[in-house]
Amino acid sequence: MGVVVSALADETSAVAHILGPIQKPSISHGIIPSALNAKIVYPTFKDLWPPYQIFALAVVGVLHGQKWDAFNVIFENTYPYQSAYTAMIYLLRTFDMCQTRKVEVSLENIFTGEQNLTAIVESILEDPQASRLIVVLGTYHLHFLLSIINRDIGGDGKLIWVGHGDWMTLAARKLAPLGSLSLMFDIHEDPHLRTYLLGLNASNPNPWFLGAMQDEFDCSDPSCIKEILGQVINSTKHLSGVIDSVNVFAHSLKAFLAKKCPGAAGTNATSCYLLYEHEFKKFINYVAFQGISTIIDFRRSSFNVKNMMIYQTHSRGASTIGHFKFEDQEKLEVKRINFTVYTIPKERLDPDTYCRIGCKVGEHRHSLSRCCWMCRRCESHEVVSSDGESCVSCPTLYWPYSADDNSTLLCRRIKPSYFRWETTTPAVLLGFSLTGIFFDLVLMCQYWRKRAHFIIKASSVEISMVQLIVIALGYLAIILALGRPTTIKCSLFVFLFMASFNVLYFTMLIKAIRVYRIFLNTRGRRKMTYTSQPVQIGIILSFCAAEVTRFLWINQFYSVESRSSQPDVLVEYVEIACYIPLEHMVPFSLFVLILLFWCSLFAFKTQNLPNHFKESRFVSMCVLTTLIMWAVLMPSY
């Protein structure tokens, strides 16, 4: 009729490989390998095991309920464990939980030595940033290997293992890690099964049950069988899957006989079944009934599992410590975890206390895993980003400072530096400028008083007065450069700076040309033109008007303004100064060079006149000395 397959995945695969080609129905009540889901190859294979993703949901729910929000995961790289791991990762994001270590293993690679499972477990045990919780998603063989490794490295009490019911199976053989947690689907007990088992004894004819027990435990004498039956009677829940598997055949056979041979019983029913045996396997596909633990309906692949039981292993086996309800994940009851079996401090189970610590002001989280980090201090010019995961530089002109509650750093505009009146350098410059203006005014007064003297008259009193005025304006420009710069002050400073040089050099050129023409025409009797004082003053005033027009026109397109700048973003220093576009400086510099050239040229030509050599040489030296002195003073601006 069919075969009830072992709960072990390897044995299930072996049976399915044999029965698949001959299409003999087989039922498994354990986790199956992914290959058995291929219905084309195994059309008559059925599985009563609920999807393994449900187990992953229960694990996350139980650990989150205990506030164990960080753990390691060791899972096999086969179905259904890979899909269960994927489902678990999705749930971790939902509950804001995380894994500190992910280990994907292959039993084949472990057996061939390509993957060292012992080294993996030891690295978790030795890593100060790794959780001491290890969730295992895998077959019985993986649980068995981890149990042996845990024993060999002395992991009892140092690691908390979380897995499926395989820990309980290993606990019966005293191999399970001490204190490991097992999650199993809540399997109900058939009320008639215990009564039936209590009535069994060695003399009962029971080839199915007693024979299986004798083969499994290598025992045939009455006392041994009695002990085995006692163990089975105390754990009848674990036989519910077997009974439900058998009932699949029973319900299918009942429906089959009702359709093919209504009312047949005994030998007639047997004959009917043998006659239509090739059609029997179709009836299994439509069977639906209430099993002991869940609703079984192959038409919908429905497994209505509501609860998950939680067990903790100890030296004598395992004890129930709580349950988890799938319908309401808040209904988690874990009452009796025995922490005395662990040597792990409880704070090592809460990532907030060992790897998810709060960082100090000015420190950011350097992630070691999704939930663990270490704190690293930001640079002096940086603040912590809004997510706390990195440092970000303050914008230019800004610098970190502590908030009012000293809980964080914010970027604040740096107080700019400029020539303040109370500092040394501005005081020296101010004194220099005022002294220059004072002597300049004194000299102007003396020029005006002595204007009738032949020497002063020869040097052109009006032009000399203009020169003294622009020199005073040059000193005044220095005063405007002191204090906090503004756009108006900067504009006046630049204009006075440029105008004082240009007008001074221009008037110097007029003087040089005038002297040159005078010495050149000493032998002639022609009256010189354009040498009268009004004409020369008119030329100078026209030049000043041109200077004003030039500055205003250029400033309309390239304005002079006060600007803040931070020369080095790594230093808390900002200076505010006048910004002078090149469009102002280039024409000014070129014009100054032209004036310097022409002044020097006429001074040189005057010096080399054959007559009046001493006088011409003296005049040219005065012109050149004035030019050189002002050229030297230019950097002070």
C-alpha positions in Angstrom: 0.0 0.0 0.0 2.7 2.5 1.0 5.6 3.3 3.3 5.9 5.6 6.3 9.4 7.1 5.9 11.8 7.9 8.8 12.1 11.5 10.0 15.7 11.6 9.1 16.4 13.4 5.8 19.0 10.9 4.5 16.8 7.9 5.1 13.9 9.7 3.5 15.9 10.3 0.4 17.0 6.7 0.2 13.5 5.4 0.5 12.2 8.0 -2.1 14.9 7.0 -4.6 13.7 3.4 -4.3 10.0 3.9 -4.3 9.9 6.9 -6.8 10.5 4.9 -10.0 7.9 2.3 -9.1 5.5 5.0 -7.9 4.9 3.4 -4.5 3.3 6.0 -2.2 5.5 7.2 0.7 4.8 9.6 3.6 7.5 11.5 5.6 6.9 13.3 8.9 10.3 15.0 9.0 12.3 17.7 7.1 13.0 16.6 3.6 15.8 17.4 1.1 15.0 19.9 -1.7 15.3 17.2 -4.4 12.2 15.5 -3.1 10.1 18.5 -4.1 10.4 17.5 -7.7 7.0 16.0 -8.3 7.9 14.8 -11.8 10.6 12.6 -10.3 8.8 11.7 -7.1 5.0 12.0 -7.9 3.9 9.8 -5.0 6.0 11.3 -2.3 4.2 13.3 0.4 5.5 15.3 3.4 3.6 16.1 6.6 6.3 18.5 7.8 5.2 22.2 8.0 7.4 24.7 6.0 10.8 25.2 7.7 10.3 29.0 7.4 7.8 28.7 10.3 10.5 27.5 12.5 12.7 30.5 11.5 9.8 32.8 12.5 9.5 31.1 15.9 13.3 31.4 16.6 13.3 35.1 15.9 10.1 35.6 18.0 11.6 33.7 21.0 15.0 35.4 20.9 13.4 38.8 20.5 11.1 38.1 23.4 14.2 37.5 25.5 15.8 40.7 24.2 18.6 38.6 22.7 18.6 40.7 19.6 22.0 39.6 18.2 23.1 36.1 17.4 25.1 34.0 15.0 23.6 31.7 12.4 25.0 28.4 11.1 23.0 27.0 8.3 23.3 24.3 5.6 23.5 25.4 2.0 20.6 23.1 1.0 16.8 23.4 1.0 14.9 24.1 3.2 17.6 25.7 5.3 18.7 28.4 2.8 15.1 29.6 2.4 14.6 29.5 6.2 17.7 31.7 6.6 16.4 34.1 4.0 13.1 34.3 5.8 15.0 34.9 9.1 17.0 37.8 7.7 13.8 39.5 6.6 12.4 39.1 10.1 15.5 40.5 11.6 15.0 43.7 9.8 11.4 43.8 11.0 12.3 43.4 14.6 15.5 45.5 14.4 17.6 42.4 15.2 20.8 41.3 13.6 23.3 38.5 13.2 26.9 39.0 14.3 28.2 36.1 12.3 26.8 34.2 9.3 28.2 30.8 8.5 27.0 28.8 5.5 28.2 25.2 5.7 28.3 22.2 3.5 28.3 18.7 5.1 30.2 17.4 2.1 32.9 20.0 2.5 33.1 19.4 6.2 33.6 15.6 5.7 36.3 16.2 3.0 38.1 18.7 5.2 37.5 21.7 2.9 35.5 23.5 5.6 36.8 23.4 9.3 33.6 23.6 11.4 35.7 23.4 14.6 37.6 26.5 13.7 34.4 28.3 12.9 32.9 27.6 16.3 36.2 28.5 18.1 36.3 31.8 16.2 32.8 32.7 17.4 33.8 31.7 21.0 36.9 33.9 20.9 35.5 36.9 19.1 34.7 39.6 21.7 32.3 41.3 19.3 30.4 38.1 18.5 27.2 37.0 20.2 27.3 33.9 22.4 24.0 32.7 20.8 24.2 30.4 17.9 21.2 29.5 15.8 21.5 26.3 13.9 19.5 25.6 10.7 20.4 22.2 9.5 19.9 18.4 9.6 20.4 16.1 12.5 23.9 15.4 11.2 24.9 19.1 11.5 23.5 19.2 15.0 25.4 16.0 15.9 28.7 17.4 14.5 28.2 20.7 16.4 27.5 18.8 19.6 30.7 16.9 19.3 32.7 20.1 18.6 31.0 21.9 21.5 32.1 19.1 23.8 35.7 19.0 22.5 36.3 22.7 22.8 34.6 23.0 26.2 31.7 25.1 25.0 29.2 23.9 27.6 28.0 27.0 29.4 29.9 29.3 27.2 27.6 29.1 24.2 23.9 29.0 23.9 22.8 26.8 21.0 19.3 27.2 19.5 18.0 24.7 17.1 15.2 22.3 16.2 14.2 19.2 18.1 17.4 17.5 17.1 19.0 18.8 20.3 16.4 16.8 22.3 17.2 13.7 20.3 20.9 14.2 21.1 20.0 15.0 24.8 18.5 11.5 25.1 21.9 10.2 24.1 23.6 12.7 26.5 25.3 14.5 23.5 23.5 17.7 23.3 25.2 20.9 24.4 24.3 21.8 28.0 21.5 24.3 28.1 20.7 24.3 24.4 17.3 25.4 23.4 15.1 23.3 21.1 12.0 24.6 19.3 9.5 22.0 18.2 6.0 22.2 16.7 3.4 21.7 19.4 2.4 18.1 18.8 -0.7 16.9 20.4 -1.1 13.5 22.0 -3.5 10.9 20.8 -5.5 10.1 24.0 -5.9 6.4 22.9 -2.2 5.8 22.2 -1.1 5.8 25.8 -3.8 3.3 26.8 -2.8 1.1 23.9 0.9 1.2 24.8 0.3 0.5 28.5 -1.5 -2.7 27.5 1.4 -4.0 25.4 3.7 -6.7 26.8 6.3 -9.0 25.4 3.6 -11.7 24.6 1.4 -9.5 22.4 1.6 -10.2 18.7 2.8 -6.8 17.4 5.3 -7.2 14.6 5.1 -3.6 13.5 5.8 -1.8 16.8 7.8 -4.3 18.9 9.9 -5.4 16.0 10.8 -1.8 15.2 11.8 -1.1 18.8 13.9 -4.3 19.0 15.7 -3.3 15.8 16.3 0.3 16.9 17.5 -0.5 20.4 19.0 -4.0 19.8 16.9 -5.4 22.6 14.7 -8.6 22.7 14.3 -9.7 26.4 11.1 -8.7 28.3 12.8 -6.4 30.8 14.5 -4.4 28.0 11.3 -4.1 26.0 9.4 -3.0 29.1 12.0 -0.2 29.6 11.7 0.8 26.0 8.0 0.9 26.2 8.2 3.1 29.3 10.3 5.6 27.4 7.9 5.6 24.5 4.9 6.0 26.7 6.4 9.1 28.3 6.9 10.7 24.9 3.9 9.7 22.9 3.6 13.2 21.4 6.6 12.4 19.2 4.8 9.5 17.7 1.9 11.7 16.5 3.7 12.4 13.2 4.0 8.6 12.6 0.4 8.1 13.4 -0.7 10.9 11.1 1.4 9.4 8.4 -0.3 6.0 8.9 -3.7 7.7 8.9 -3.0 9.3 5.5 -3.0 5.7 4.2 -6.0 4.8 6.3 -8.1 7.7 5.0 -7.0 7.2 1.5 -7.9 3.4 1.7 -11.3 4.2 3.2 -12.1 6.6 0.3 -10.7 4.2 -2.2 -12.8 1.2 -1.1 -15.9 3.4 -0.8 -15.6 4.3 -4.4 -14.4 1.1 -6.0 -16.0 -1.6 -3.8 -18.8 -0.1 -1.6 -19.5 -2.3 1.4 -16.5 -4.6 0.9 -14.9 -5.9 4.0 -12.3 -8.5 5.1 -10.9 -10.6 2.2 -13.3 -8.9 -0.2 -11.8 -5.5 0.6 -8.3 -7.0 0.2 -9.2 -8.5 -3.2 -10.7 -5.2 -4.3 -7.6 -3.3 -3.3 -5.3 -5.7 -5.1 -7.4 -5.5 -8.2 -7.3 -1.7 -8.5 -4.0 -1.1 -6.7 -2.5 1.0 -9.5 -5.3 3.6 -8.9 -4.8 3.9 -5.2 -2.0 6.4 -5.2 -4.4 9.0 -6.8 -6.6 9.1 -3.7 -3.7 10.3 -1.5 -3.6 13.5 -3.5 -7.1 14.4 -2.3 -7.0 13.3 1.3 -8.0 15.8 3.9 -8.6 15.2 7.6 -7.9 16.6 11.1 -4.7 15.0 12.2 -3.5 14.7 15.8 -1.3 17.9 15.6 -2.6 19.7 12.5 -5.0 19.8 9.6 -3.7 17.7 6.8 -4.9 18.7 3.3 -2.7 17.8 0.3 -5.1 19.7 -1.9 -3.9 23.0 -0.3 -0.6 21.9 1.2 -2.1 23.2 4.4 -0.5 22.6 7.8 -2.3 24.6 10.4 0.4 24.7 13.1 -0.4 27.2 15.9 2.2 26.7 18.6 5.9 26.0 19.0 7.1 24.4 22.2 10.4 25.5 23.7 12.7 23.0 25.5 16.0 23.4 27.3 18.4 20.5 27.6 20.1 19.5 30.8 22.2 16.7 32.1 19.2 14.3 32.4 17.5 15.2 29.1 15.2 18.1 28.3 12.5 20.1 30.0 9.7 22.3 28.6 10.3 25.9 29.4 7.7 27.7 27.3 5.8 28.0 24.1 5.4 30.5 21.2 2.0 31.2 19.5 2.2 32.0 15.8 -1.2 33.7 15.7 -0.1 36.3 18.3 3.7 36.8 18.5 3.3 38.8 21.7 2.1 35.6 23.4 5.5 34.3 24.2 5.9 32.5 27.4 9.4 31.5 28.5 9.2 31.0 32.3 11.9 28.6 33.4 15.2 29.1 31.6 17.8 27.7 33.8 20.7 30.2 33.7 22.7 28.3 36.2 24.0 26.0 33.4 25.6 29.0 31.7 28.8 30.7 32.6 28.0 33.6 30.3 27.2 36.9 32.0 23.6 37.9 31.2 24.9 41.2 29.8 26.8 39.2 27.1 23.4 38.2 25.7 22.2 41.8 25.2 24.1 43.6 22.4 23.4 46.9 24.0 25.9 46.0 26.7 28.8 44.6 24.8 28.8 45.7 21.2 26.1 48.2 20.7 27.2 50.7 23.2 26.4 54.4 23.1 29.2 56.6 21.6 30.4 59.8 23.3 29.9 63.2 21.8 32.0 63.5 18.7 32.3 59.8 18.1 30.6 57.8 15.4 29.7 54.1 15.1 32.1 52.0 13.1 30.0 49.0 12.2 31.5 45.5 12.8 28.2 43.8 11.8 24.7 44.9 11.4 24.1 45.4 15.1 27.6 45.7 16.5 30.0 48.6 16.3 32.9 50.3 17.9 33.1 54.0 18.5 35.6 56.1 16.6 36.3 59.8 17.2 35.7 62.2 14.4 38.3 64.7 13.2 38.4 68.1 14.8 36.6 69.7 11.8 33.9 66.9 11.5 30.6 66.1 13.2 28.7 62.9 13.4 26.2 62.2 10.6 22.5 62.0 11.3 22.5 58.2 11.2 25.6 58.1 13.5 27.4 55.8 11.1 30.0 58.2 9.8 31.6 61.6 10.1 30.8 64.6 7.9 32.9 67.7 7.5 31.4 71.0 8.5 30.8 73.3 5.5 33.4 75.9 4.7 33.4 78.8 7.3 31.8 76.5 9.9 33.3 74.5 12.8 31.9 71.9 15.3 30.7 73.1 18.7 28.8 71.4 21.5 25.0 71.9 21.7 23.4 73.5 24.7 22.8 70.1 26.3 26.3 68.8 25.4 24.7 65.8 23.8 25.9 66.3 20.3 28.1 68.5 18.0 26.7 70.9 15.6 28.3 73.1 12.9 28.4 76.8 13.8 29.8 79.6 11.7 33.3 80.6 12.7 33.8 84.1 14.1 35.9 85.8 11.4 39.2 87.4 12.0 40.2 90.9 10.7 42.3 93.8 11.6 40.9 94.8 15.0 41.7 98.2 16.4 42.9 96.7 19.7 45.6 94.5 18.2 49.2 95.4 17.5 49.4 95.5 13.7 46.4 97.8 13.2 47.7 100.1 15.9 51.1 100.3 14.1 49.5 100.9 10.7 47.1 103.5 12.2 50.0 105.3 13.8 52.0 105.2 10.5 49.1 106.5 8.5 48.2 109.3 10.9 51.9 110.3 11.1 52.0 110.4 7.3 48.9 112.4 7.1 50.2 114.8 9.7 53.5 115.5 8.0 51.7 115.7 4.7 49.4 118.4 6.0 52.4 120.2 7.5 54.1 120.1 4.2 51.0 121.4 2.4 50.9 124.3 4.8 54.5 125.1 4.3 54.1 124.9 0.5 51.2 127.3 0.7 53.1 129.8 2.9 56.2 129.7 0.8 54.4 129.6 -2.5 56.0 132.8 -3.6 59.5 131.4 -3.3 61.2 130.9 -6.7 62.1 127.2 -6.0 58.5 126.3 -5.1 57.2 128.3 -8.0 59.5 126.5 -10.3 58.1 123.1 -9.1 54.5 124.2 -9.8 52.7 124.9 -6.6 49.3 123.6 -7.9 50.7 120.3 -9.1 52.7 119.8 -5.9 49.5 120.5 -3.9 47.6 117.8 -5.9 50.4 115.4 -5.2 50.4 116.1 -1.5 46.6 115.6 -1.5 46.7 112.2 -3.2 49.5 111.1 -0.8 47.2 112.0 2.1 44.4 110.0 0.4 46.8 107.1 0.1 47.4 107.2 3.9 43.7 107.4 4.4 43.1 104.3 2.4 45.2 102.4 4.9 42.9 103.5 7.7 39.9 102.3 5.7 41.5 98.9 5.5 41.5 98.6 9.3 38.5 97.3 11.3 35.7 95.0 10.0 35.6 95.2 6.2 32.3 96.1 4.5 31.4 96.4 0.9 31.4 100.2 1.1 34.7 100.4 3.0 36.3 98.0 0.6 35.1 100.0 -2.4 36.4 103.2 -1.0 39.7 101.6 0.0 40.3 100.1 -3.5 39.4 103.4 -5.2 41.6 105.5 -3.0 44.4 103.0 -3.3 44.3 103.0 -7.1 43.6 106.7 -7.5 46.4 107.8 -5.2 48.9 105.8 -7.2 47.6 106.8 -10.6 47.1 110.5 -9.9 50.5 110.7 -8.2 52.3 109.0 -11.1 50.3 111.0 -13.6 51.2 114.3 -12.0 54.8 113.1 -11.7 54.7 112.5 -15.5 53.4 115.9 -16.1 56.2 117.4 -14.1 58.8 115.3 -15.8 57.5 116.3 -19.3 57.3 120.0 -18.2 60.9 120.0 -16.9 62.1 118.2 -20.0 60.5 120.7 -22.3 61.9 123.6 -20.3 65.5 122.3 -20.5 65.0 121.3 -24.1 63.9 124.8 -25.1 66.3 126.9 -23.2 68.1 128.0 -26.4 65.0 128.7 -28.3 62.7 131.7 -28.1 59.4 129.8 -28.9 56.7 130.1 -26.3 55.8 126.6 -24.9 52.2 125.5 -25.2 50.1 123.6 -22.6 52.4 124.6 -19.8 50.2 127.1 -18.0 49.0 126.2 -14.6 45.2 126.2 -15.5 45.8 123.9 -18.4 47.8 121.4 -16.3 45.2 121.6 -13.5 42.5 120.9 -16.1 44.3 117.9 -17.4 44.7 116.5 -13.9 41.0 117.1 -13.0 40.0 115.4 -16.3 42.3 112.4 -15.4 40.6 112.2 -11.9 37.2 112.2 -13.5 38.3 109.4 -15.8 39.6 107.4 -12.8 36.2 107.7 -11.1 34.4 106.7 -14.3 36.7 103.8 -14.9 36.3 102.4 -11.3 32.5 102.8 -11.3 32.1 101.1 -14.7 34.3 98.1 -13.9 32.7 97.8 -10.4 29.3 97.6 -12.0 30.3 94.2 -13.6 33.0 93.0 -11.2 32.2 94.5 -7.8 34.5 94.9 -4.9 33.1 93.4 -1.8 33.9 92.0 1.6 34.2 88.2 1.7 34.9 85.5 4.3 37.4 82.7 3.5 38.8 79.7 5.3 42.3 79.2 4.0 42.6 75.7 5.6 39.4 73.7 6.2 41.3 71.7 8.9 41.9 74.8 11.0 39.4 76.8 12.9 40.3 80.1 11.3 38.2 82.4 9.0 39.3 85.8 7.8 37.1 88.5 6.3 38.8 90.7 3.8 38.2 92.8 0.8 37.8 90.9 -2.4 39.4 92.7 -5.4 38.6 91.1 -8.7 41.4 90.8 -11.3 39.3 93.0 -13.6 40.2 95.9 -11.3 43.8 95.0 -10.6 45.0 94.2 -14.1 44.1 97.5 -15.7 45.5 99.3 -12.7 48.8 97.5 -12.7 49.3 97.9 -16.4 48.5 101.6 -16.2 51.0 102.1 -13.3 53.7 100.3 -15.3 53.0 102.6 -18.3 53.2 105.7 -16.1 56.4 104.4 -14.5 58.0 103.8 -17.9 57.2 107.2 -19.2 58.2 109.0 -16.0 61.5 107.1 -16.1 62.0 107.8 -19.7 61.6 111.6 -19.5 63.7 111.7 -16.3 66.5 109.9 -18.1 66.2 112.1 -21.1 66.3 115.2 -18.9 69.4 113.9 -17.1 71.3 113.5 -20.4 70.7 117.0 -21.8 74.1 118.7 -22.5 73.3 122.0 -20.9 72.2 122.6 -17.3 73.5 119.1 -16.5 73.5 119.5 -12.7 70.0 120.9 -12.6 68.6 118.3 -14.9 70.3 115.5 -13.1 68.9 116.7 -9.8 65.4 116.9 -11.2 65.6 113.4 -12.7 66.9 112.0 -9.4 63.9 113.5 -7.5 61.5 111.9 -10.0 63.1 108.5 -9.8 63.4 108.6 -6.0 59.7 109.4 -5.6 58.8 106.5 -8.0 61.0 104.0 -6.2 59.7 105.0 -2.7 56.0 104.6 -3.7 56.8 101.3 -5.5 58.4 100.0 -2.3 55.4 101.1 -0.2 52.9 99.3 -2.4 53.1 95.9 -0.6 52.0 97.6 2.6 48.5 98.0 1.1 
